[in-house]
Amino acid sequence: MDSILVKGNGPLNGVIPIAGAKNACLTLMPATLLSEEPLTLTNAPRLSDIATMTQLLQSLGAEVASMQNGLVLAMSSHKVDNHTADYEIVRKFRASILVLGPLLARDGHAIVSLPGGCAIGARPVDLHLKAFEAMGAELDLRDGYVHAKAPGGRLRGAVVDFPFVSVGATENALLAATLAKGTTVLKNAAREPEIVDLAVCLRRMGAQIDGEGTSTITIQGVDRLGGATHPVVTDRIELGTYMLLPAICGGEVECLGGKMALVGAFAEKLDAAGVSVVETERGLKVTRKNGRVRAVDVVTEPFPGFPTDLQAQMMALLCTADGTSVLEEKIFENRFMHAPELVRMGAKIDVHGGHATVTGVEKLRGARVMATDLRASVSLILAGLAAEGETVVSRVYHLDRGYERVEEKLRGVGAQIERISG
């Protein structure tokens, strides 16, 4: 099993290109199942999760070709002949549930295994299923699979009022509603940029959608969708992660392709901590203003609030801040598993339920640590870049699910980092 070796070596300077969004691409790929015409995605990220979604779509009969060194995905679902998403593929990642809506909308039936992914909380799929039930689907959960049917072969429009904001459920319901008969209204819908990106792509395919980016999305179902070519939106989580490099280590890093609109709440917290973020023609330029960063309090919230997917990385920064910070995790109930690993590096962190109190120390120390999930893995790398000595991060297979060529990108701005195989 691979590990990452990191050596703290001072300020980092240069540019880092930001990839297309993993969470957007994993949502866009199942959209191919809604049409018999080709769907091509450009600016695709080169990640193991994308390869797994490719495998899942191919198992259903879709054709997926990776071109231009993985940056372009050309897909066609004109030969879909299987409507069962098998456990052996689905168990690997959470987004696999997103094939349920398109299969159900297209052909009126689907069997999808309950999904797996990072162990950061229960993240149940009941909101997905309740949305499909509202649209007329008949559901039966047995032997770890969701068996879904649409009476008459087609879903019908409905008002779906989510009891709380769910990105995945909003995406799945939006995908399904494009081919439902009549009008579907999604209330208390998620507002994430990845959902806006999905709506833009679906409109390019011929869907009739209004209100994406707000809490109410209206979809008028159509009889068929066509093909399209669509660029995947910039990955705001990779963007935020690399924005932390000069904040933690000093120096100046420009994140190519970054936009303030994608990371507004995050950039506000960096500013409060004493980190400058400036929008340029090419992206976002980040520098630490003076001396140690200041302690700040953070509460994770659905977009446009502070992203839960940047909480672990922000904690790494606050470990060496001047003062005491409190981080409140309101999205996932089990997302402080990186805290004990940071403590191994000399951090002072006290976790109680959904709150973590971080008292800044002058310096972290290198240590052997273990990644517990995707974002935790990169938070430990960030901490290692600011620590004295060497840090070895094990179980980095999580890392490859969400960050492409991380060692190459970090070395490009002067970091000392290498992968150790075996």
C-alpha positions in Angstrom: 0.0 0.0 0.0 1.4 3.4 -1.0 2.5 6.1 1.4 3.4 9.8 0.9 6.6 11.2 2.4 6.6 14.9 3.1 9.4 17.1 4.4 8.8 20.6 5.7 11.0 23.0 3.8 9.7 26.5 4.1 7.7 28.9 1.7 6.1 27.6 -1.4 5.9 29.7 -4.6 4.5 29.2 -8.1 1.4 28.2 -10.0 -0.9 25.2 -9.6 -3.4 24.3 -12.3 -6.8 23.3 -10.8 -8.6 20.3 -12.3 -12.2 19.8 -13.2 -14.4 19.0 -10.2 -14.6 15.4 -9.1 -18.0 15.8 -7.6 -19.3 17.5 -10.7 -17.9 14.9 -13.1 -19.3 12.0 -11.1 -22.7 13.6 -11.4 -22.4 14.5 -15.1 -21.3 11.1 -16.2 -24.6 9.3 -15.3 -26.4 11.9 -17.5 -25.3 9.9 -20.5 -27.8 7.2 -19.5 -30.6 9.7 -20.2 -29.9 9.8 -23.9 -29.0 7.5 -26.8 -26.9 10.3 -28.3 -23.3 11.0 -27.3 -22.3 13.1 -24.3 -18.7 14.4 -24.2 -17.2 15.9 -21.1 -14.1 18.1 -21.3 -11.8 19.3 -18.4 -12.4 15.9 -16.7 -10.3 15.1 -13.7 -8.0 12.1 -13.8 -9.0 10.2 -10.7 -9.7 6.7 -9.5 -13.3 7.6 -8.7 -13.8 8.6 -12.4 -12.3 5.3 -13.5 -14.8 3.5 -11.2 -17.8 5.4 -12.5 -16.5 4.5 -16.0 -16.4 0.9 -15.0 -20.0 1.2 -13.6 -21.4 2.8 -16.7 -19.7 0.2 -19.0 -21.2 -2.6 -16.9 -24.6 -1.2 -17.8 -23.8 -1.3 -21.5 -22.7 2.4 -22.0 -19.6 3.1 -24.1 -17.0 5.4 -22.4 -13.8 6.4 -24.0 -11.0 8.4 -22.3 -9.2 10.7 -24.6 -6.5 13.5 -24.5 -4.7 11.9 -21.6 -7.9 11.5 -19.6 -9.1 15.1 -20.0 -12.0 14.2 -22.3 -14.6 11.6 -21.7 -16.7 10.5 -24.7 -19.8 8.5 -23.7 -22.7 6.9 -25.5 -25.6 4.9 -24.0 -27.3 3.8 -27.1 -26.6 0.1 -26.2 -27.6 0.1 -22.5 -28.8 -3.4 -21.9 -28.3 -4.0 -18.2 -30.2 -2.2 -15.4 -28.4 -3.7 -12.4 -25.6 -1.8 -10.7 -23.6 -4.5 -9.0 -22.4 -4.3 -5.4 -18.8 -5.1 -6.4 -18.5 -1.8 -8.2 -21.0 0.3 -6.3 -19.4 -0.5 -2.9 -16.3 1.5 -3.9 -17.8 5.0 -4.0 -20.8 7.0 -2.9 -21.7 8.6 -6.2 -22.7 5.3 -7.8 -26.3 5.8 -6.5 -26.6 8.5 -9.2 -27.2 5.9 -11.9 -30.5 5.0 -10.2 -32.4 8.2 -11.3 -31.3 8.1 -15.0 -32.0 4.4 -15.4 -35.4 4.7 -13.8 -36.3 7.8 -15.9 -35.1 6.3 -19.1 -36.4 2.7 -19.0 -38.7 2.6 -16.0 -36.8 0.1 -14.0 -33.4 -0.3 -12.2 -31.7 -2.4 -9.5 -28.9 -0.6 -7.8 -26.8 -1.8 -4.8 -26.7 0.5 -1.8 -23.4 2.4 -2.2 -20.1 2.7 -0.2 -17.4 5.4 0.0 -15.5 7.2 2.8 -16.5 6.3 6.3 -17.4 9.8 7.4 -21.0 9.3 8.5 -24.2 7.4 7.7 -25.1 9.5 4.7 -28.3 7.6 4.0 -29.9 7.5 0.6 -33.5 7.7 1.9 -33.9 11.3 0.5 -33.1 9.9 -3.0 -35.7 7.2 -2.6 -38.4 9.5 -1.2 -37.9 11.8 -4.2 -38.4 8.9 -6.5 -41.5 7.7 -4.6 -43.0 11.2 -4.9 -42.5 10.8 -8.7 -44.4 7.6 -8.7 -41.7 5.0 -8.4 -42.3 1.7 -6.6 -39.3 0.7 -4.4 -38.3 -2.5 -2.7 -35.1 -2.7 -0.6 -33.9 -6.3 -0.3 -30.5 -8.1 -0.1 -28.7 -4.8 -0.1 -30.2 -3.6 -3.4 -32.8 -1.0 -4.3 -35.3 -2.5 -6.8 -37.1 0.4 -8.5 -40.0 0.5 -11.0 -42.0 3.3 -12.6 -45.6 2.1 -13.3 -46.4 2.5 -16.9 -42.6 2.8 -17.6 -42.3 6.5 -16.9 -41.9 8.7 -13.8 -44.3 11.6 -13.3 -43.7 15.1 -12.2 -44.1 15.9 -8.5 -43.3 18.4 -5.8 -40.4 17.1 -3.8 -39.7 19.0 -0.6 -36.5 17.8 1.0 -36.5 17.9 4.8 -32.9 19.0 4.8 -30.5 20.0 2.1 -28.9 17.0 0.3 -26.6 17.5 -2.7 -26.8 13.9 -3.9 -30.6 13.7 -3.5 -31.0 17.0 -5.4 -28.7 15.7 -8.2 -30.5 12.3 -8.5 -34.0 13.9 -8.5 -32.9 16.5 -11.1 -31.5 13.8 -13.4 -34.7 11.7 -13.1 -37.1 14.6 -13.5 -35.8 15.6 -16.9 -37.6 12.7 -18.5 -40.6 12.5 -16.1 -44.1 13.3 -17.4 -45.1 16.8 -16.3 -43.5 19.3 -14.0 -41.2 18.5 -11.0 -40.4 21.1 -8.4 -37.5 20.5 -6.0 -37.9 22.5 -2.8 -35.1 23.1 -0.3 -32.7 21.9 -3.1 -29.0 22.1 -2.7 -27.3 25.1 -4.4 -23.8 23.9 -5.0 -21.9 24.9 -8.1 -21.8 21.2 -9.1 -25.6 21.2 -9.3 -25.6 24.4 -11.4 -23.1 22.7 -13.7 -25.3 19.6 -14.0 -28.3 21.8 -14.9 -26.3 23.6 -17.6 -25.2 20.3 -19.1 -28.7 18.8 -19.0 -30.1 22.0 -20.7 -27.5 21.5 -23.4 -29.0 18.0 -23.9 -32.5 19.5 -24.3 -33.8 19.5 -20.7 -36.1 22.3 -19.5 -34.7 23.5 -16.1 -35.1 26.7 -14.1 -33.9 27.9 -10.7 -30.6 26.0 -10.3 -28.4 27.8 -7.8 -31.5 28.6 -5.7 -33.4 26.5 -3.2 -36.2 25.8 -5.7 -35.5 24.1 -9.0 -38.3 23.5 -11.5 -38.0 20.9 -14.3 -40.5 20.4 -17.1 -40.1 16.8 -18.3 -39.4 16.2 -22.0 -39.8 13.0 -24.1 -36.2 12.7 -25.0 -32.8 14.2 -24.5 -30.0 14.6 -27.1 -26.3 14.8 -27.0 -24.0 17.6 -25.9 -20.4 18.6 -25.2 -19.8 20.2 -21.8 -16.8 21.4 -19.8 -16.6 20.2 -16.2 -16.6 23.1 -13.7 -13.4 23.8 -11.7 -13.0 21.7 -8.6 -13.6 24.2 -5.7 -12.3 21.7 -3.1 -9.0 21.1 -4.9 -8.9 24.9 -5.3 -9.4 25.5 -1.6 -6.9 22.9 -0.7 -4.1 24.4 -2.7 -5.1 27.9 -1.6 -4.0 26.8 1.9 -0.4 26.1 0.8 1.0 29.6 1.2 -1.3 30.1 4.2 0.4 27.2 6.0 3.9 27.4 4.6 4.3 31.0 3.5 5.1 32.2 0.0 2.8 32.9 -2.9 0.7 30.5 -5.0 -1.6 31.2 -7.9 -4.3 28.7 -8.5 -5.0 28.6 -12.2 -8.7 28.4 -13.1 -9.9 29.5 -9.6 -12.8 31.8 -9.2 -13.8 33.6 -6.0 -17.5 32.7 -6.6 -16.6 29.0 -6.0 -14.9 29.6 -2.6 -16.5 32.8 -1.2 -17.1 31.7 2.3 -13.7 29.9 2.5 -11.9 33.0 1.2 -13.6 35.1 3.9 -12.2 32.8 6.6 -8.8 33.0 5.1 -9.0 36.8 5.1 -10.0 36.8 8.7 -7.0 34.6 9.5 -4.6 37.0 7.8 -4.3 35.4 4.4 -4.7 37.5 1.2 -6.8 36.1 -1.7 -6.8 38.1 -4.9 -8.6 37.3 -8.1 -6.5 37.5 -11.2 -7.0 37.0 -14.9 -5.7 33.4 -14.6 -7.2 32.4 -11.2 -6.7 33.2 -7.5 -3.4 34.4 -6.0 -2.9 33.6 -2.3 -0.3 35.0 0.1 0.0 35.0 3.9 0.0 38.7 5.1 2.3 38.9 8.1 3.6 36.3 10.5 1.4 33.5 12.0 -2.1 33.2 10.9 -4.8 34.2 13.3 -7.3 31.8 14.9 -10.8 31.8 13.4 -14.0 29.8 14.1 -15.5 27.7 11.4 -19.0 26.2 10.9 -19.5 23.9 8.0 -22.7 24.5 6.1 -24.3 23.7 2.7 -23.2 26.0 -0.2 -22.7 29.0 -0.1 -21.5 28.3 3.4 -18.1 26.9 4.4 -17.6 23.5 2.7 -17.4 20.3 4.9 -14.9 19.1 2.3 -12.5 21.8 3.4 -12.9 21.4 7.1 -10.0 18.9 7.6 -7.6 21.1 5.5 -8.6 24.2 7.4 -7.9 22.4 10.7 -4.4 21.7 9.5 -3.9 25.4 9.0 -5.4 26.4 12.4 -3.0 23.9 14.2 -0.3 26.6 14.0 -2.5 29.7 14.3 -2.1 32.3 16.9 -4.9 31.6 19.4 -7.8 29.1 19.8 -10.2 28.1 17.0 -13.5 26.2 17.2 -14.6 24.1 14.3 -18.2 22.9 14.2 -19.1 20.1 11.8 -22.8 20.3 10.9 -22.8 18.2 7.7 -21.3 14.8 8.7 -21.3 13.4 12.2 -18.0 11.5 12.0 -15.6 13.9 10.3 -13.0 14.6 12.8 -11.1 11.4 12.4 -8.0 13.3 11.2 -7.7 15.1 14.6 -5.9 12.3 16.4 -3.4 12.0 13.6 -2.7 15.8 13.7 -2.3 15.4 17.5 0.5 12.9 16.7 2.3 15.7 15.0 2.1 17.9 18.1 -1.3 19.7 17.5 -3.5 20.6 20.4 -7.0 19.5 19.5 -10.0 18.6 21.8 -13.0 17.0 20.1 -16.4 16.8 21.7 -19.2 15.5 19.4 -19.5 17.9 16.4 -17.1 20.5 17.8 -13.3 20.6 17.7 -11.3 23.1 19.7 -7.8 23.8 18.2 -5.2 25.7 20.2 -2.4 26.8 17.9 1.2 25.7 18.5 4.4 27.3 17.3 5.4 24.3 15.2 4.2 20.9 14.2 6.6 17.9 14.2 6.9 15.3 11.5 5.4 11.8 12.3 4.0 8.7 10.9 0.2 9.2 10.4 -2.6 7.4 8.7 -5.3 8.8 6.4 -8.8 7.9 7.4 -10.7 9.4 4.4 -10.1 11.5 1.3 -10.0 15.0 2.7 -8.2 13.8 5.9 -5.4 12.4 3.7 -4.6 15.8 2.1 -4.9 17.6 5.4 -2.1 15.5 6.8 0.0 16.3 3.8 -0.6 20.0 4.3 0.4 19.7 8.0 3.5 17.8 7.0 4.6 20.6 4.7 4.6 22.9 7.7 6.1 20.5 10.2 9.7 20.1 11.3 11.2 16.9 9.9 9.6 14.1 7.9 6.0 13.1 7.8 4.8 9.7 6.3 1.1 9.5 5.4 -0.1 6.0 5.0 -3.3 4.6 3.3 -3.2 7.3 0.6 -5.4 5.3 -1.7 -8.1 7.7 -0.4 -6.0 10.6 -1.9 -6.1 9.2 -5.4 -9.9 9.3 -5.3 -10.0 13.1 -5.2 -6.7 14.7 -6.1 -4.9 14.1 -9.4 -1.1 14.1 -9.6 -0.8 15.7 -6.2 2.9 15.1 -5.8 3.6 16.6 -9.2 1.5 19.7 -8.5 3.1 20.2 -5.1 6.7 19.7 -6.3 5.9 22.3 -8.9 5.7 25.0 -6.2 8.8 23.7 -4.3 7.4 21.1 -1.9 9.5 18.1 -1.0 7.1 15.2 -1.4 7.3 11.7 -2.9 5.3 8.6 -3.1 6.6 5.4 -1.5 5.2 2.3 -3.1 4.5 -0.9 -1.2 
